Amino acid sequence: MNSQADFLNCKFPEPEEIELDESGPDRFINRELSWLAFNWRVLEEAKNQNVPILERLSFLSISATNLDEFYSVRVAGLRELARSGNNTPAIDGRQPSDQLNLIEVNARQLMKQQQFILAQLRDEMATQEIHIVTADEAKGDYTYLQEIFLSEVFPILSPLAIDPAHPFPFIPNSGFALALQLERKSDGRGLRALVPVPHQINRFIRLPGKVYRYLPLEELILMQMEQVFPGYRLKGNCSFSILRDSDLEIEDEAEDLVREFEVALKRRRRGEVIRLKISKDAPSSLRKSIMLELDVKEHEVVEIEGMIGLSDLTELITDSTPKLLWPTFNPRVPERVADHGGDLFAAIRQKDMLLQHPYETFDMVVSFLQQAANDPDVVAIKQTLYRTSKRSPIVEALCEAAEAGKSVTALVELKARFDEAANIRQSRRLERAGAHVVYGFLNLKTHAKVSTVVRREGKSLVTYTHYGTGNYHPITARNYTDVSLFTCDPALGRDATKVFNYLSGYAQPKTLENISISPLSLKSTLLKRIAAETSNAIKKRPAAIWAKMNSLIDPDIIDCLYAAGQAGVKISLVVRGICGLRPGVKGLSENIRVKSVVGRFLEHSRIICFANGNRLPSLKAKVYISSADWMGRNLNRRVETLVEIKNSTVKSQIVNQIMAANLADLAQSWVMQPDGSYIRASWPDGSFAFSCHKFFMENASLSGRGTASGKNVTELAHTNYFQTTL
């Protein structure tokens, strides 16, 4: 039994002896390979029999989408470095070309496994009367399908002949197309053609009947070829999709940042092709022609035996079959807010409040701004916007506030990858409403999640502040675990105001009382706190670090953690994705352990607890929440926040609930090995496996409790929760 995944209750495992230079680059795990390992864990959830079948289909789709984005950005960047002769090694010593070779082998195995799992899922779905059918299997529905084709597909279809008069068309990033070999019936003359599959139409067409049968759009097009190319017969065909380099390059001296981004987005659309996925049975002449026209080399081609475009499988996940989905979960409204009749400002005045999304509804963050917009006593609102939804209620609230005459300042980050266009649209909307829109720094991405509301109360102005770890995005907040701190603490309000002044006026704050920000002081604060734990260990005082994040790759932080562990600091890390640290190596990291939690919700919150001379869990610990992962980009090239938690109830909630539950999780945990691989936690059949997601869905937060719950709120680290739930 692999019970070592329970970091809360289990001792540190025996370290492994590995031959490596403790001062050399092999003390680190490669970033790109670590990311691929994470995507393998996502894909493994598609095989997990404890996950409902349509949710497993979702994990498969997510792994495919993740991999496409990885190629469009990370692989594209490495490819450019290798082509330019840049041999600067990664932290693990590997040059760009070496990384590309290893990525290629790993990614091809991953894509092959995706198709294998899809075949398994199709078989299981068939037992639940959900079928993905072929054109031959759908012949009985020909009349219905012809009607659908002529009314919904044919009007926007653009069949394109390929000859000297009709050059090969432009295929956009993620574009999907059919390539055809045709023969004219009248004289046998050949014709090559392309039919781009329009993304404006759903990939799967639901066929009539009680059984759920879906026909892929490309199969429908092939069925209706006589309508597309009348007078021709089909001799051969294949499908293909492409990925283009999607990294953005912005001129350092851009006078109009918005306009420069609009131009850059058009360049992204036309970036170089870096990956061609094509049907394994493609006619050789079509394959060669496509490769030639797209300027693709053989090593950039992936032959797919199965379905191209697995990300589209999400279309099959509907709420019409609830038994095949996760049980319905409705996020809670904090009792304290309900006690005050929904008045958030009154609830915050009573005491600081920390909400954990999605368990506590993100509607509270939206309401914070909506109430501010409608409150005649509110005089000013300031807000960072990194990623927002298409029809963002937060942007609407800010616009409403500006139109009501309140002072509204919005920091819109244009460099939010793949959301740049949406953010440009939102900034235009805010400007029209009368808000002050600023775009931060050209060379720094603003990733901090901060909102302030200044309210006149009597003769004073009171600043209400929200610090978050996640984006102001109501859609992603349904699936991402993040924390939101609501406070009217004057010091935290002053700090937030100084952050906004820094963003809008470039004026570096001389002093900050309760927070640290990157790139100015966040990293140095972390290093200082880790060093303090090291000093405590040397002095034989209790010394421990609990931390939770998405990625850990900064070499200075890792080396500082190594030194702390060697001094005796007990370090337990929950790192969802990339981890460049080698845990459990004798002489290097024997006091460091790492695990990844992958489950129903995407772990996204960043939390750090330093024992501070006490035994964790302790209310005397130094506790922080942050918008920043421990990566070079977050610590050196972004504006991020690290907020110290001083309220005792909120601190207890973080240490005894949130961190304790993540450390104790078995059901969704993978333990990292010294070589960078991961082993899924295991437990005897029929026994209880603790799930932190299930725990949070069932238990109210400490700081959000009201008169109904009183003190009857579970603090995991101090209860017999495990025994009572067996």
Steps between C-alpha positions, in 0.01 A plus 500: 500500500633839401383687810789745482267732309346596836750773584303611805525175692787300347869528569742604228603203288848355497711700254646344186869495416549649155828580329487866413707813544318690774639825364445413133198542273374144550376605845207648305218339301443635148207741483350372174524134594342580837212671322452194280495286814215717628306454177549125530337524844207686346470231234513226764178643645335403171571137602399541865199278564409710805424790265163509313541408136415836343732673746769258384426614146553856624842413642594352162392820327691715749820300449470557124434873538791532745737327261399721207563814705830356622615455140372839386692683771771301677611275213475792259736698724751217532483444125585864435793484743637187334463645149679821598795304641426601860645221713421652840416203720195465724556473875553125460782557249312391186530711186189590295566231239539232769174607661317493167614144436383380841171689468437345161537143625286566809227695318461238226452233768245727668303552177503127433367436850228761449367306201519172692299648788248650258438153354442363851267786590300452179443138597391597852281783370330256265383300802333824619338550158737777391658434161737685268398356163653488153338607173422133418328456837292813437370405154154437643483868596605625155192713438526671841871558458459642151251752638741596779784531251312722256353727768783529754827397336491562127442880522830559684707224339785616275624216273829601342656350188880487501661574163712780344197728496402413859805497726504315831286700744604634837413264786479679837644375828309192620338488157344168397444402137420216262734438209340333200601314184216530250431375151265668252235250394476628146862457393693357797700819553654521848456781749654568838296704745473614861192543712577693821271370775335814639548554872176698514308172486500232769740216426237235579146474361242335723294245306128453572383232744505416868854361480775763498669467160746757374645536150823700463460800271776384264312173447187696407696706246636183341147355486383808312793525258264506201359828637848644554660394170217405261613295204802357683560170675719467811816292443686565825497726802660580832450747783765719657545779750787736569653689789679829444751692708272698733755693704457875483779745430441861600723790405671641809432858398135460397331839522148358502500175694143403407565552128829311522321203657232506234772477234682226694184291522472508122864385478425213739222381271757473221784350702713221359358148499675296769283187500294318240262227615374289211301182452722192508339364181545824302576442126873559455453762227265704722733467796801620300302787349376622841849480651648692206236774506523547877883476498493221757789257554451129563586524871223759539234257372295282733292223343180450695329162499169609641337839550671832435390789722429328831434831671161507324385199703367743762196543272387153604491596868145617569283509808241279328675198654567613860586148622808510275625828653626614839216534751358851496676738734366845584756739650414636844415857593701575816274495803637829628394677180154346531485617866548857371229468236752475219680822599863412429641820647324434832630140500857620431479767772416228751819306426740411217356224283677246281293314241619193316360467149322312358378369836392850599337676210701739284180705485628666818786656304257618234260629769787689664530714188130508415413625849778755474364622166152553649606636840469882518766507773765338276722762340771298325576151365833365378531162331758277329374293207720219367252252355131574476199326354352610167201668664668581826264604781804657666567724201130584486505600868804720442331664203185557703705660778683728255174601334362585845782748547727298728875508448584167333852389410549171317839343439446283193783259420528464124765228521264229634585222255212403267273754673662809351219569253232466770691735731532761223123489450441539874738796523313677220171439683639640827638809329165575337336480846740757637739281698872573518662208316872436541707216358779472754855442383617413152769262626308361798179300498256599775378174651399632846133457599405810697184704534429800727177679582523834681185576698405812696390399852422796724790742479747236386589315182523123547680279249359153442748272326485170318820300449467183294710216365285448189372703209189718511330249272160358608520209252841360598415564867249212478783251450815666639574488872605845616477712813358851538587719797251777581619755754463860612829491691650849448854370444390256230298779341799734497716228347247437223483873421879512472490203259252682277712817513798292393304353210355828377785737573813279511569635850666225703357487853763585761334286765235231507354393832346156448576394147793446267487547126703373211723589337603723793486300823296179468790268417727649764221458760464132412877444515515683833220290649655173378835614644328575834368142510851377422637703790236353733594147395868569563404627847303174555170686510194363317532583131262412220353636177165415346441647156252460220539633146463416134865508395844497666793561268700800625855371565575747782187397689572130441859532621379688806252217571778242454714687755207521741427130469866412556491707819201296623197703387210266422357617169170371357399640161179464301599593144228436245702532180865575425756417766874542438599381848615141563343379826620217721866486387743401774731785587310746281129499579426221748278738702300616200197325355276606212162389382248608237123507549301440179126452527157645445623857549818659369723592794603862447544674837847595624552470874814495715530415871828546690517334845678805646649307791186297566364162392264511203207536514527806724327836525843649566612400151576759231223450244472652152276487195636600161420552135849376411640159423866438581623557146743751356227670299280553809780612728698716259285600200150543641319717750377258766391518864595303810258581782574411861196372690478632855135448591494194728178349360615532140841364595338197667285445193806494276723287721250263664255467213639582157861394534426211736244356257730532199783334688271221624343426160536144371222468246645746249870507587811410304833483685805632317805275482867610496521435123206733425241226449178477704328210674127515562395448861348161569295347780341159574177418318197601701690732735449874537717736295481861610420753226569867568246600233226294665596639842465860383172432324360366829651741756449874541795737523605627841507869418171493309299334779205682644249463780369169364826307521649683796820320589393169350736512200746223425868583539656197342834512676339490843219248462439131460354567156662195349363264760150644490478468123624142476 
